[in-house]
Amino acid sequence: MEPAIVLSISVGAVVIVMTALSIYTAFGPPSKQLADPFEDHED
């Protein structure tokens, strides 16, 4: 394989993994531990 193809596949895989991890953190079970700063400082 050409180095450019390997590099582009690697960058694409990293982007997909980071996107999946952020979606899991935002909407999955770990989201229950997240705090909403706007709810913490209501007037």
Secondary structure, DSSP 8 states (H G I E B T S, - for coil): --HHHHHHHHHHHHHHHHHHHHHHHHHSGGGGG---HHHHT--
